[in-house]
Amino acid sequence: MARIYTLVNQKGGVGKTTCAINLGAYLGGYGQRVLLVDLDPQANATSSLGIDKRSIKVGTYEILIGAAQLNPQAILHNPRLKLSLLPSSPSLAGAEVELIDLPQRENKLKEALTFVQDRYDYILVDCPPSLSILTVNGLVAARDGILIPVQCEYLALEGLGMLLQTVNRVQSSLHPQLTIRGVILTMFDGRTNLSIDVVAEVRRHFPEKVFHSIIPRSVRLAEAPSRGLPISIYAPESTAAHSYASLAREILEQDGIFIPEINI
């Protein structure tokens, strides 16, 4: 049965989708069967993997409102990227309204994933940059915890309190076992004292929850989505690529999965 991790941060621009794509690609490169769920109406994960979000016939919107069932035919698989995707489209924005009157609306994604969870080793859910009903669905579905990308800049810590309040509310009413799986530090610039200070502050707030692997600020990483590729293929020798490879290995080791020394 798959480990299900949800990537969440209501602040935009922290590298959440970038983390979801590249972590998923490296987990796949290490031999894991990975499904990436695009739960964002902006469909950035979908577009970043080279898929036209306007062409999606069945995606997270149709699954959540019950217009379609999540089955292998609804999932796009790219053998080259070693990654599967449940895509999103702009129509997902309508789910915010349409879910309101549905019973058990917070559980729709969790219920849908039960149909495919035995087909994958990891399911990564990429949430929108907001604390909406879509994000709540992502939190409820996070059976094995949430991953919080945090940008190494001053404003990154603002808003984390709101996120943690939402997590606590979901814990108390919908998902008592919800935990923080880990915090991923992104867009790190070792030339600045600010980045170094933010790393120290985040580690103080989340002792033993911050991954050792830190994702640097990278032009190559910013370019990769325009080519529809993860960094593992677009620039595999870059510093960012090595950082994501290290992060994937760190998560796998913590999950008790042995990974041989292989080139991805």
C-alpha positions, 0 to 999 in steps of 0.5 A, spaced: 500 500 500 502 506 498 505 511 502 501 518 501 504 524 503 501 531 501 505 537 500 502 543 503 504 551 504 498 556 503 504 561 501 505 561 494 512 561 490 515 557 495 517 551 491 512 546 493 510 544 486 517 544 484 518 539 490 512 535 488 515 534 481 522 533 482 522 529 489 517 524 485 521 523 479 527 521 483 523 516 487 521 513 481 528 513 479 530 509 485 525 504 483 519 506 486 512 506 483 510 514 484 503 517 483 503 525 483 496 528 484 495 535 481 490 538 486 491 545 484 486 549 479 492 552 476 495 545 474 502 547 474 504 540 476 501 538 470 503 543 465 510 542 468 510 535 466 509 537 458 501 536 458 496 541 456 492 542 462 486 545 457 486 538 454 484 534 460 478 530 460 478 526 466 482 529 472 482 531 479 476 535 478 472 530 475 474 525 480 472 530 486 465 531 484 464 524 482 463 525 475 468 519 474 472 514 478 479 514 479 482 508 475 488 506 471 485 509 465 485 516 468 492 516 470 497 519 465 504 515 465 510 517 462 516 511 462 521 516 461 520 520 467 518 514 471 512 518 474 505 517 473 500 523 474 493 525 475 492 531 472 489 538 473 485 543 469 482 550 470 475 547 471 478 544 478 477 551 481 469 550 480 470 544 485 471 549 491 463 551 490 461 544 488 464 540 493 460 545 499 453 541 498 456 534 497 456 529 504 463 528 506 466 533 502 473 533 506 474 526 504 473 525 497 480 525 495 482 520 500 476 515 498 478 516 491 485 514 492 483 507 495 482 505 488 489 506 486 493 506 492 495 498 491 498 500 485 504 505 487 509 505 493 508 513 493 503 518 492 504 525 492 499 530 493 500 537 490 496 542 494 494 549 491 497 555 495 491 556 499 487 553 505 481 551 501 477 545 501 482 542 496 487 543 501 483 540 506 482 534 502 489 533 501 490 534 508 485 528 510 488 524 504 495 524 507 495 518 511 503 518 512 504 525 513 505 532 510 511 535 507 512 543 508 516 546 503 519 553 506 523 558 502 529 560 505 527 568 505 524 572 511 517 572 509 517 564 508 516 564 516 510 568 516 503 564 515 506 558 517 502 559 524 496 559 520 498 552 516 499 549 523 492 552 525 489 548 519 493 542 521 491 542 528 483 543 526 484 537 521 487 533 526 481 534 531 476 533 527 477 529 520 484 526 521 487 525 528 493 521 525 495 527 521 502 528 522 508 533 519 512 528 515 518 533 514 520 540 512 523 541 506 528 548 505 528 551 498 531 556 494 537 556 499 542 561 497 549 560 501 552 567 500 547 570 504 546 571 511 539 571 511 538 564 508 543 561 513 538 565 519 532 562 516 535 555 516 536 556 523 530 559 525 526 553 521 530 548 525 528 551 531 521 551 530 521 544 527 526 540 531 527 533 528 522 535 522 527 539 517 530 534 512 538 535 512 537 535 504 537 543 502 534 545 495 538 551 492 536 557 488 537 554 481 536 557 474 536 550 471 531 548 476 527 554 474 528 553 467 526 545 467 518 546 467 518 550 461 521 544 457 516 539 461 521 535 464 524 534 472 531 536 473 533 529 473 532 529 466 533 536 464 540 538 468 542 531 472 549 534 473 546 540 476 547 542 484 539 542 484 539 535 481 543 532 486 540 536 492 533 532 490 536 526 489 539 526 496 532 528 499 529 522 495 534 518 498 533 521 505 526 520 505 527 513 503 532 511 508 527 514 513 521 510 511 526 503 511 527 502 504 534 500 502 536 504 496 543 501 492 548 506 489 545 507 482 546 513 477 539 516 475 
